[in-house]
Amino acid sequence: MPWLWTFYDFPELQMPNTNNELEALNSALKANLNLHKGISKERRKIIIQDFLKAHSPCR
């Protein structure tokens, strides 16, 4: 609970007050992984890492 209003207490961090962006990222990743159902776990990890690197705000 102490983290619930962090976005409100620190406006200079420009944190969103909803998790919509995170949910959109998760559904895009899930859709991307579902396109490649027959891949190995190792290749799946690589796809996830590359996807997260591509969508990182610290590019």
All heavy atoms as a GROMACS GRO file, in nm:
protein
  491
    1MET      N    1   0.079  -0.120   0.000
    1MET     CA    2   0.000   0.000   0.000
    1MET      C    3   0.084   0.128   0.000
    1MET      O    4   0.039   0.227  -0.056
    1MET     CB    5  -0.094   0.000   0.120
    1MET     CG    6  -0.208  -0.100   0.107
    1MET     SD    7  -0.312  -0.072  -0.036
    1MET     CE    8  -0.422   0.050   0.025
    2PRO      N    9   0.203   0.130   0.058
    2PRO     CA   10   0.276   0.257   0.058
    2PRO      C   11   0.317   0.303  -0.083
    2PRO      O   12   0.343   0.420  -0.104
    2PRO     CB   13   0.399   0.229   0.143
    2PRO     CG   14   0.414   0.083   0.146
    2PRO     CD   15   0.277   0.025   0.129
    3TRP      N   16   0.319   0.211  -0.179
    3TRP     CA   17   0.359   0.248  -0.315
    3TRP      C   18   0.241   0.288  -0.403
    3TRP      O   19   0.259   0.330  -0.517
    3TRP     CB   20   0.433   0.133  -0.382
    3TRP     CG   21   0.553   0.090  -0.303
    3TRP    CD1   22   0.564  -0.023  -0.228
    3TRP    CD2   23   0.675   0.160  -0.290
    3TRP    NE1   24   0.687  -0.027  -0.168
    3TRP    CE2   25   0.758   0.085  -0.205
    3TRP    CE3   26   0.724   0.279  -0.340
    3TRP    CZ2   27   0.886   0.124  -0.171
    3TRP    CZ3   28   0.852   0.318  -0.306
    3TRP    CH2   29   0.931   0.240  -0.222
    4LEU      N   30   0.122   0.276  -0.353
    4LEU     CA   31   0.002   0.297  -0.433
    4LEU      C   32  -0.005   0.438  -0.491
    4LEU      O   33  -0.042   0.455  -0.606
    4LEU     CB   34  -0.122   0.267  -0.349
    4LEU     CG   35  -0.254   0.272  -0.422
    4LEU    CD1   36  -0.259   0.168  -0.532
    4LEU    CD2   37  -0.368   0.248  -0.324
    5TRP      N   38   0.031   0.538  -0.417
    5TRP     CA   39   0.019   0.676  -0.464
    5TRP      C   40   0.152   0.739  -0.501
    5TRP      O   41   0.167   0.860  -0.504
    5TRP     CB   42  -0.051   0.761  -0.356
    5TRP     CG   43  -0.187   0.710  -0.327
    5TRP    CD1   44  -0.226   0.642  -0.216
    5TRP    CD2   45  -0.302   0.717  -0.411
    5TRP    NE1   46  -0.357   0.607  -0.226
    5TRP    CE2   47  -0.408   0.653  -0.344
    5TRP    CE3   48  -0.326   0.773  -0.536
    5TRP    CZ2   49  -0.534   0.642  -0.398
    5TRP    CZ3   50  -0.453   0.762  -0.590
    5TRP    CH2   51  -0.555   0.698  -0.521
    6THR      N   52   0.251   0.657  -0.536
    6THR     CA   53   0.382   0.708  -0.572
    6THR      C   54   0.374   0.803  -0.690
    6THR      O   55   0.441   0.907  -0.693
    6THR     CB   56   0.478   0.592  -0.604
    6THR    OG1   57   0.485   0.506  -0.491
    6THR    CG2   58   0.616   0.642  -0.638
    7PHE      N   59   0.292   0.772  -0.788
    7PHE     CA   60   0.280   0.859  -0.906
    7PHE      C   61   0.230   0.997  -0.867
    7PHE      O   62   0.264   1.098  -0.928
    7PHE     CB   63   0.187   0.797  -1.011
    7PHE     CG   64   0.041   0.808  -0.978
    7PHE    CD1   65  -0.034   0.915  -1.026
    7PHE    CD2   66  -0.022   0.714  -0.898
    7PHE    CE1   67  -0.168   0.928  -0.995
    7PHE    CE2   68  -0.156   0.725  -0.867
    7PHE     CZ   69  -0.229   0.833  -0.916
    8TYR      N   70   0.150   1.003  -0.763
    8TYR     CA   71   0.092   1.129  -0.717
    8TYR      C   72   0.193   1.210  -0.634
    8TYR      O   73   0.200   1.331  -0.646
    8TYR     CB   74  -0.033   1.099  -0.635
    8TYR     CG   75  -0.110   1.221  -0.593
    8TYR    CD1   76  -0.188   1.291  -0.685
    8TYR    CD2   77  -0.106   1.266  -0.462
    8TYR    CE1   78  -0.260   1.403  -0.647
    8TYR    CE2   79  -0.177   1.377  -0.422
    8TYR     CZ   80  -0.253   1.446  -0.514
    8TYR     OH   81  -0.323   1.557  -0.477
    9ASP      N   82   0.271   1.139  -0.552
    9ASP     CA   83   0.366   1.206  -0.464
    9ASP      C   84   0.490   1.258  -0.536
    9ASP      O   85   0.554   1.352  -0.489
    9ASP     CB   86   0.410   1.109  -0.353
    9ASP     CG   87   0.295   1.070  -0.261
    9ASP    OD1   88   0.198   1.148  -0.253
    9ASP    OD2   89   0.303   0.962  -0.200
   10PHE      N   90   0.525   1.197  -0.649
   10PHE     CA   91   0.645   1.235  -0.723
   10PHE      C   92   0.612   1.264  -0.869
   10PHE      O   93   0.645   1.185  -0.958
   10PHE     CB   94   0.751   1.124  -0.714
   10PHE     CG   95   0.790   1.090  -0.574
   10PHE    CD1   96   0.736   0.978  -0.510
   10PHE    CD2   97   0.880   1.168  -0.504
   10PHE    CE1   98   0.771   0.947  -0.380
   10PHE    CE2   99   0.916   1.137  -0.375
   10PHE     CZ  100   0.861   1.026  -0.312
   11PRO      N  101   0.549   1.376  -0.898
   11PRO     CA  102   0.509   1.404  -1.038
   11PRO      C  103   0.630   1.421  -1.132
   11PRO      O  104   0.617   1.400  -1.252
   11PRO     CB  105   0.430   1.534  -1.027
   11PRO     CG  106   0.470   1.595  -0.898
   11PRO     CD  107   0.511   1.482  -0.807
   12GLU      N  108   0.747   1.454  -1.077
   12GLU     CA  109   0.865   1.472  -1.162
   12GLU      C  110   0.910   1.340  -1.226
   12GLU      O  111   0.981   1.340  -1.326
   12GLU     CB  112   0.980   1.536  -1.084
   12GLU     CG  113   1.037   1.451  -0.974
   12GLU     CD  114   0.964   1.458  -0.839
   12GLU    OE1  115   0.861   1.525  -0.830
   12GLU    OE2  116   1.014   1.396  -0.745
   13LEU      N  117   0.867   1.227  -1.172
   13LEU     CA  118   0.902   1.097  -1.229
   13LEU      C  119   0.817   1.063  -1.351
   13LEU      O  120   0.849   0.970  -1.424
   13LEU     CB  121   0.887   0.986  -1.125
   13LEU     CG  122   0.980   0.994  -1.005
   13LEU    CD1  123   0.950   0.883  -0.906
   13LEU    CD2  124   1.125   0.990  -1.050
   14GLN      N  125   0.710   1.136  -1.372
   14GLN     CA  126   0.618   1.117  -1.485
   14GLN      C  127   0.572   0.972  -1.498
   14GLN      O  128   0.573   0.912  -1.604
   14GLN     CB  129   0.683   1.163  -1.615
   14GLN     CG  130   0.718   1.309  -1.614
   14GLN     CD  131   0.788   1.354  -1.740
   14GLN    OE1  132   0.830   1.273  -1.820
   14GLN    NE2  133   0.796   1.484  -1.756
   15MET      N  134   0.532   0.915  -1.384
   15MET     CA  135   0.483   0.778  -1.382
   15MET      C  136   0.335   0.777  -1.418
   15MET      O  137   0.260   0.864  -1.373
   15MET     CB  138   0.502   0.718  -1.242
   15MET     CG  139   0.645   0.702  -1.203
   15MET     SD  140   0.673   0.662  -1.029
   15MET     CE  141   0.566   0.527  -1.001
   16PRO      N  142   0.292   0.680  -1.498
   16PRO     CA  143   0.149   0.672  -1.530
   16PRO      C  144   0.069   0.629  -1.407
   16PRO      O  145   0.120   0.558  -1.320
   16PRO     CB  146   0.142   0.567  -1.639
   16PRO     CG  147   0.265   0.486  -1.623
   16PRO     CD  148   0.369   0.578  -1.565
   17ASN      N  149  -0.056   0.669  -1.401
   17ASN     CA  150  -0.138   0.632  -1.286
   17ASN      C  151  -0.222   0.507  -1.314
   17ASN      O  152  -0.304   0.468  -1.232
   17ASN     CB  153  -0.228   0.748  -1.242
   17ASN     CG  154  -0.324   0.789  -1.350
   17ASN    OD1  155  -0.311   0.747  -1.464
   17ASN    ND2  156  -0.419   0.872  -1.316
   18THR      N  157  -0.204   0.447  -1.430
   18THR     CA  158  -0.272   0.321  -1.462
   18THR      C  159  -0.169   0.220  -1.511
   18THR      O  160  -0.056   0.255  -1.540
   18THR     CB  161  -0.378   0.341  -1.573
   18THR    OG1  162  -0.310   0.377  -1.693
   18THR    CG2  163  -0.479   0.447  -1.535
   19ASN      N  164  -0.213   0.097  -1.526
   19ASN     CA  165  -0.123  -0.006  -1.578
   19ASN      C  166  -0.158  -0.041  -1.723
   19ASN      O  167  -0.119  -0.146  -1.773
   19ASN     CB  168  -0.125  -0.130  -1.490
   19ASN     CG  169  -0.258  -0.198  -1.488
   19ASN    OD1  170  -0.358  -0.144  -1.533
   19ASN    ND2  171  -0.262  -0.320  -1.438
   20ASN      N  172  -0.229   0.047  -1.793
   20ASN     CA  173  -0.269   0.020  -1.931
   20ASN      C  174  -0.150  -0.005  -2.022
   20ASN      O  175  -0.154  -0.094  -2.107
   20ASN     CB  176  -0.352   0.136  -1.986
   20ASN     CG  177  -0.486   0.147  -1.920
   20ASN    OD1  178  -0.533   0.052  -1.858
   20ASN    ND2  179  -0.548   0.263  -1.930
   21GLU      N  180  -0.046   0.072  -2.007
   21GLU     CA  181   0.071   0.057  -2.093
   21GLU      C  182   0.137  -0.079  -2.071
   21GLU      O  183   0.178  -0.146  -2.167
   21GLU     CB  184   0.170   0.169  -2.065
   21GLU     CG  185   0.283   0.177  -2.163
   21GLU     CD  186   0.371   0.298  -2.138
   21GLU    OE1  187   0.331   0.389  -2.065
   21GLU    OE2  188   0.482   0.300  -2.194
   22LEU      N  189   0.144  -0.120  -1.946
   22LEU     CA  190   0.203  -0.250  -1.914
   22LEU      C  191   0.118  -0.363  -1.970
   22LEU      O  192   0.169  -0.460  -2.026
   22LEU     CB  193   0.218  -0.264  -1.762
   22LEU     CG  194   0.276  -0.394  -1.711
   22LEU    CD1  195   0.417  -0.413  -1.766
   22LEU    CD2  196   0.278  -0.394  -1.560
   23GLU      N  197  -0.014  -0.352  -1.956
   23GLU     CA  198  -0.104  -0.454  -2.009
   23GLU      C  199  -0.094  -0.463  -2.161
   23GLU      O  200  -0.098  -0.572  -2.219
   23GLU     CB  201  -0.248  -0.426  -1.968
   23GLU     CG  202  -0.273  -0.444  -1.819
   23GLU     CD  203  -0.252  -0.587  -1.772
   23GLU    OE1  204  -0.277  -0.682  -1.849
   23GLU    OE2  205  -0.208  -0.604  -1.657
   24ALA      N  206  -0.080  -0.350  -2.229
   24ALA     CA  207  -0.065  -0.349  -2.374
   24ALA      C  208   0.065  -0.417  -2.415
   24ALA      O  209   0.068  -0.493  -2.512
   24ALA     CB  210  -0.070  -0.206  -2.426
   25LEU      N  211   0.171  -0.391  -2.341
   25LEU     CA  212   0.299  -0.454  -2.368
   25LEU      C  213   0.290  -0.606  -2.350
   25LEU      O  214   0.338  -0.682  -2.434
   25LEU     CB  215   0.407  -0.396  -2.277
   25LEU     CG  216   0.548  -0.446  -2.302
   25LEU    CD1  217   0.602  -0.391  -2.434
   25LEU    CD2  218   0.638  -0.404  -2.188
   26ASN      N  219   0.225  -0.649  -2.241
   26ASN     CA  220   0.209  -0.792  -2.216
   26ASN      C  221   0.128  -0.860  -2.324
   26ASN      O  222   0.160  -0.971  -2.367
   26ASN     CB  223   0.144  -0.816  -2.080
   26ASN     CG  224   0.240  -0.793  -1.966
   26ASN    OD1  225   0.360  -0.800  -1.983
   26ASN    ND2  226   0.186  -0.766  -1.849
   27SER      N  227   0.020  -0.798  -2.371
   27SER     CA  228  -0.062  -0.862  -2.473
   27SER      C  229   0.010  -0.865  -2.607
   27SER      O  230  -0.002  -0.961  -2.683
   27SER     CB  231  -0.199  -0.798  -2.485
   27SER     OG  232  -0.194  -0.662  -2.492
   28ALA      N  233   0.091  -0.763  -2.638
   28ALA     CA  234   0.169  -0.766  -2.761
   28ALA      C  235   0.274  -0.876  -2.756
   28ALA      O  236   0.296  -0.947  -2.856
   28ALA     CB  237   0.235  -0.630  -2.784
   29LEU      N  238   0.339  -0.891  -2.641
   29LEU     CA  239   0.437  -0.998  -2.625
   29LEU      C  240   0.371  -1.134  -2.637
   29LEU      O  241   0.422  -1.224  -2.704
   29LEU     CB  242   0.509  -0.984  -2.490
   29LEU     CG  243   0.609  -1.093  -2.455
   29LEU    CD1  244   0.720  -1.101  -2.559
   29LEU    CD2  245   0.668  -1.068  -2.318
   30LYS      N  246   0.257  -1.151  -2.574
   30LYS     CA  247   0.184  -1.278  -2.578
   30LYS      C  248   0.142  -1.311  -2.722
   30LYS      O  249   0.155  -1.425  -2.766
   30LYS     CB  250   0.061  -1.268  -2.488
   30LYS     CG  251  -0.008  -1.398  -2.462
   30LYS     CD  252  -0.118  -1.378  -2.360
   30LYS     CE  253  -0.192  -1.505  -2.333
   30LYS     NZ  254  -0.297  -1.487  -2.234
   31ALA      N  255   0.095  -1.211  -2.795
   31ALA     CA  256   0.057  -1.234  -2.935
   31ALA      C  257   0.178  -1.273  -3.018
   31ALA      O  258   0.171  -1.361  -3.104
   31ALA     CB  259  -0.008  -1.108  -2.991
   32ASN      N  260   0.291  -1.210  -2.992
   32ASN     CA  261   0.414  -1.240  -3.064
   32ASN      C  262   0.459  -1.383  -3.035
   32ASN      O  263   0.501  -1.455  -3.126
   32ASN     CB  264   0.522  -1.141  -3.024
   32ASN     CG  265   0.641  -1.142  -3.117
   32ASN    OD1  266   0.645  -1.216  -3.212
   32ASN    ND2  267   0.738  -1.059  -3.086
   33LEU      N  268   0.450  -1.425  -2.912
   33LEU     CA  269   0.492  -1.561  -2.876
   33LEU      C  270   0.395  -1.666  -2.930
   33LEU      O  271   0.437  -1.776  -2.964
   33LEU     CB  272   0.505  -1.574  -2.724
   33LEU     CG  273   0.623  -1.501  -2.662
   33LEU    CD1  274   0.616  -1.509  -2.511
   33LEU    CD2  275   0.754  -1.556  -2.713
   34ASN      N  276   0.268  -1.633  -2.938
   34ASN     CA  277   0.171  -1.729  -2.989
   34ASN      C  278   0.187  -1.753  -3.139
   34ASN      O  279   0.142  -1.856  -3.190
   34ASN     CB  280   0.028  -1.684  -2.958
   34ASN     CG  281  -0.008  -1.708  -2.813
   34ASN    OD1  282   0.054  -1.790  -2.746
   34ASN    ND2  283  -0.104  -1.634  -2.764
   35LEU      N  284   0.250  -1.660  -3.209
   35LEU     CA  285   0.277  -1.681  -3.351
   35LEU      C  286   0.381  -1.791  -3.372
   35LEU      O  287   0.386  -1.851  -3.478
   35LEU     CB  288   0.329  -1.551  -3.414
   35LEU     CG  289   0.229  -1.437  -3.426
   35LEU    CD1  290   0.300  -1.313  -3.478
   35LEU    CD2  291   0.115  -1.476  -3.517
   36HIS      N  292   0.462  -1.816  -3.271
   36HIS     CA  293   0.573  -1.910  -3.282
   36HIS      C  294   0.555  -2.022  -3.179
   36HIS      O  295   0.637  -2.037  -3.089
   36HIS     CB  296   0.705  -1.839  -3.259
   36HIS     CG  297   0.723  -1.717  -3.343
   36HIS    ND1  298   0.755  -1.724  -3.476
   36HIS    CD2  299   0.712  -1.586  -3.315
   36HIS    CE1  300   0.763  -1.603  -3.525
   36HIS    NE2  301   0.737  -1.516  -3.430
   37LYS      N  302   0.454  -2.101  -3.194
   37LYS     CA  303   0.423  -2.203  -3.092
   37LYS      C  304   0.526  -2.315  -3.083
   37LYS      O  305   0.545  -2.372  -2.978
   37LYS     CB  306   0.285  -2.261  -3.119
   37LYS     CG  307   0.174  -2.166  -3.088
   37LYS     CD  308   0.041  -2.236  -3.096
   37LYS     CE  309  -0.071  -2.140  -3.074
   37LYS     NZ  310  -0.094  -2.108  -2.936
   38GLY      N  311   0.594  -2.349  -3.193
   38GLY     CA  312   0.682  -2.464  -3.192
   38GLY      C  313   0.826  -2.435  -3.158
   38GLY      O  314   0.913  -2.518  -3.184
   39ILE      N  315   0.857  -2.321  -3.099
   39ILE     CA  316   0.996  -2.288  -3.072
   39ILE      C  317   1.040  -2.344  -2.936
   39ILE      O  318   0.959  -2.369  -2.848
   39ILE     CB  319   1.021  -2.136  -3.077
   39ILE    CG1  320   0.939  -2.063  -2.972
   39ILE    CG2  321   0.993  -2.082  -3.215
   39ILE    CD1  322   0.971  -1.916  -2.962
   40SER      N  323   1.170  -2.359  -2.923
   40SER     CA  324   1.225  -2.411  -2.798
   40SER      C  325   1.219  -2.304  -2.690
   40SER      O  326   1.201  -2.186  -2.718
   40SER     CB  327   1.370  -2.455  -2.819
   40SER     OG  328   1.451  -2.342  -2.846
   41LYS      N  329   1.240  -2.348  -2.566
   41LYS     CA  330   1.240  -2.253  -2.454
   41LYS      C  331   1.353  -2.152  -2.466
   41LYS      O  332   1.336  -2.035  -2.432
   41LYS     CB  333   1.252  -2.328  -2.320
   41LYS     CG  334   1.126  -2.394  -2.277
   41LYS     CD  335   1.140  -2.449  -2.136
   41LYS     CE  336   1.010  -2.512  -2.093
   41LYS     NZ  337   1.014  -2.555  -1.954
   42GLU      N  338   1.467  -2.197  -2.517
   42GLU     CA  339   1.581  -2.107  -2.532
   42GLU      C  340   1.551  -1.997  -2.634
   42GLU      O  341   1.580  -1.880  -2.611
   42GLU     CB  342   1.706  -2.187  -2.573
   42GLU     CG  343   1.834  -2.114  -2.550
   42GLU     CD  344   1.855  -2.073  -2.405
   42GLU    OE1  345   1.826  -2.151  -2.314
   42GLU    OE2  346   1.900  -1.958  -2.384
   43ARG      N  347   1.492  -2.034  -2.747
   43ARG     CA  348   1.456  -1.935  -2.849
   43ARG      C  349   1.345  -1.843  -2.797
   43ARG      O  350   1.342  -1.725  -2.828
   43ARG     CB  351   1.410  -2.003  -2.978
   43ARG     CG  352   1.516  -2.079  -3.050
   43ARG     CD  353   1.616  -1.992  -3.115
   43ARG     NE  354   1.557  -1.928  -3.232
   43ARG     CZ  355   1.614  -1.830  -3.297
   43ARG    NH1  356   1.730  -1.785  -3.260
   43ARG    NH2  357   1.556  -1.776  -3.401
   44ARG      N  358   1.254  -1.898  -2.717
   44ARG     CA  359   1.146  -1.818  -2.658
   44ARG      C  360   1.205  -1.710  -2.566
   44ARG      O  361   1.162  -1.594  -2.567
   44ARG     CB  362   1.050  -1.908  -2.581
   44ARG     CG  363   0.927  -1.840  -2.531
   44ARG     CD  364   0.833  -1.942  -2.469
   44ARG     NE  365   0.774  -2.027  -2.569
   44ARG     CZ  366   0.654  -2.006  -2.625
   44ARG    NH1  367   0.583  -1.904  -2.587
   44ARG    NH2  368   0.608  -2.087  -2.716
   45LYS      N  369   1.306  -1.747  -2.488
   45LYS     CA  370   1.373  -1.650  -2.401
   45LYS      C  371   1.438  -1.538  -2.482
   45LYS      O  372   1.432  -1.421  -2.445
   45LYS     CB  373   1.480  -1.719  -2.316
   45LYS     CG  374   1.425  -1.805  -2.205
   45LYS     CD  375   1.538  -1.871  -2.128
   45LYS     CE  376   1.488  -1.969  -2.027
   45LYS     NZ  377   1.597  -2.037  -1.956
   46ILE      N  378   1.498  -1.576  -2.595
   46ILE     CA  379   1.562  -1.476  -2.681
   46ILE      C  380   1.459  -1.380  -2.738
   46ILE      O  381   1.481  -1.258  -2.742
   46ILE     CB  382   1.642  -1.545  -2.793
   46ILE    CG1  383   1.761  -1.619  -2.733
   46ILE    CG2  384   1.687  -1.446  -2.899
   46ILE    CD1  385   1.833  -1.710  -2.829
   47ILE      N  386   1.345  -1.432  -2.781
   47ILE     CA  387   1.238  -1.346  -2.834
   47ILE      C  388   1.190  -1.249  -2.727
   47ILE      O  389   1.171  -1.130  -2.753
   47ILE     CB  390   1.120  -1.431  -2.887
   47ILE    CG1  391   1.161  -1.502  -3.016
   47ILE    CG2  392   0.997  -1.345  -2.911
   47ILE    CD1  393   1.058  -1.597  -3.070
   48ILE      N  394   1.172  -1.298  -2.605
   48ILE     CA  395   1.126  -1.212  -2.495
   48ILE      C  396   1.229  -1.104  -2.465
   48ILE      O  397   1.196  -0.986  -2.450
   48ILE     CB  398   1.095  -1.296  -2.370
   48ILE    CG1  399   0.973  -1.385  -2.395
   48ILE    CG2  400   1.072  -1.207  -2.248
   48ILE    CD1  401   0.949  -1.488  -2.287
   49GLN      N  402   1.357  -1.142  -2.458
   49GLN     CA  403   1.462  -1.044  -2.431
   49GLN      C  404   1.468  -0.937  -2.540
   49GLN      O  405   1.477  -0.818  -2.510
   49GLN     CB  406   1.598  -1.113  -2.420
   49GLN     CG  407   1.614  -1.193  -2.294
   49GLN     CD  408   1.744  -1.272  -2.292
   49GLN    OE1  409   1.813  -1.285  -2.394
   49GLN    NE2  410   1.775  -1.329  -2.177
   50ASP      N  411   1.462  -0.979  -2.666
   50ASP     CA  412   1.468  -0.882  -2.776
   50ASP      C  413   1.345  -0.792  -2.777
   50ASP      O  414   1.356  -0.672  -2.804
   50ASP     CB  415   1.479  -0.955  -2.910
   50ASP     CG  416   1.616  -1.020  -2.930
   50ASP    OD1  417   1.708  -0.986  -2.853
   50ASP    OD2  418   1.627  -1.103  -3.022
   51PHE      N  419   1.229  -0.848  -2.746
   51PHE     CA  420   1.106  -0.769  -2.741
   51PHE      C  421   1.116  -0.663  -2.631
   51PHE      O  422   1.082  -0.547  -2.654
   51PHE     CB  423   0.986  -0.862  -2.716
   51PHE     CG  424   0.854  -0.792  -2.717
   51PHE    CD1  425   0.788  -0.773  -2.836
   51PHE    CD2  426   0.796  -0.748  -2.600
   51PHE    CE1  427   0.666  -0.709  -2.839
   51PHE    CE2  428   0.675  -0.683  -2.601
   51PHE     CZ  429   0.609  -0.664  -2.721
   52LEU      N  430   1.162  -0.702  -2.514
   52LEU     CA  431   1.172  -0.607  -2.404
   52LEU      C  432   1.280  -0.502  -2.430
   52LEU      O  433   1.262  -0.385  -2.393
   52LEU     CB  434   1.199  -0.681  -2.273
   52LEU     CG  435   1.084  -0.769  -2.223
   52LEU    CD1  436   1.126  -0.844  -2.097
   52LEU    CD2  437   0.960  -0.688  -2.200
   53LYS      N  438   1.389  -0.539  -2.494
   53LYS     CA  439   1.492  -0.441  -2.530
   53LYS      C  440   1.436  -0.340  -2.629
   53LYS      O  441   1.464  -0.220  -2.618
   53LYS     CB  442   1.612  -0.510  -2.592
   53LYS     CG  443   1.702  -0.578  -2.493
   53LYS     CD  444   1.819  -0.643  -2.565
   53LYS     CE  445   1.896  -0.732  -2.472
   53LYS     NZ  446   2.001  -0.808  -2.545
   54ALA      N  447   1.358  -0.387  -2.724
   54ALA     CA  448   1.300  -0.298  -2.826
   54ALA      C  449   1.199  -0.201  -2.767
   54ALA      O  450   1.181  -0.091  -2.818
   54ALA     CB  451   1.235  -0.380  -2.937
   55HIS      N  452   1.134  -0.241  -2.658
   55HIS     CA  453   1.031  -0.156  -2.598
   55HIS      C  454   1.077  -0.089  -2.469
   55HIS      O  455   0.997  -0.036  -2.394
   55HIS     CB  456   0.905  -0.240  -2.571
   55HIS     CG  457   0.837  -0.282  -2.696
   55HIS    ND1  458   0.873  -0.394  -2.765
   55HIS    CD2  459   0.737  -0.224  -2.765
   55HIS    CE1  460   0.798  -0.405  -2.872
   55HIS    NE2  461   0.715  -0.304  -2.875
   56SER      N  462   1.206  -0.092  -2.444
   56SER     CA  463   1.262  -0.030  -2.324
   56SER      C  464   1.267   0.122  -2.341
   56SER      O  465   1.306   0.173  -2.445
   56SER     CB  466   1.402  -0.083  -2.300
   56SER     OG  467   1.463  -0.012  -2.196
   57PRO      N  468   1.228   0.198  -2.238
   57PRO     CA  469   1.237   0.343  -2.247
   57PRO      C  470   1.381   0.395  -2.243
   57PRO      O  471   1.408   0.508  -2.275
   57PRO     CB  472   1.159   0.391  -2.126
   57PRO     CG  473   1.161   0.279  -2.030
   57PRO     CD  474   1.171   0.153  -2.113
   58CYS      N  475   1.474   0.310  -2.206
   58CYS     CA  476   1.616   0.351  -2.194
   58CYS      C  477   1.697   0.312  -2.317
   58CYS      O  478   1.813   0.277  -2.305
   58CYS     CB  479   1.676   0.286  -2.070
   58CYS     SG  480   1.593   0.330  -1.919
   59ARG      N  481   1.638   0.315  -2.434
   59ARG     CA  482   1.709   0.272  -2.555
   59ARG      C  483   1.825   0.357  -2.585
   59ARG      O  484   1.849   0.463  -2.579
   59ARG     CB  485   1.616   0.274  -2.676
   59ARG     CG  486   1.519   0.161  -2.672
   59ARG     CD  487   1.444   0.156  -2.800
   59ARG     NE  488   1.308   0.199  -2.769
   59ARG     CZ  489   1.216   0.220  -2.858
   59ARG    NH1  490   1.244   0.206  -2.982
   59ARG    NH2  491   1.097   0.255  -2.826
   0.00000   0.00000   0.00000
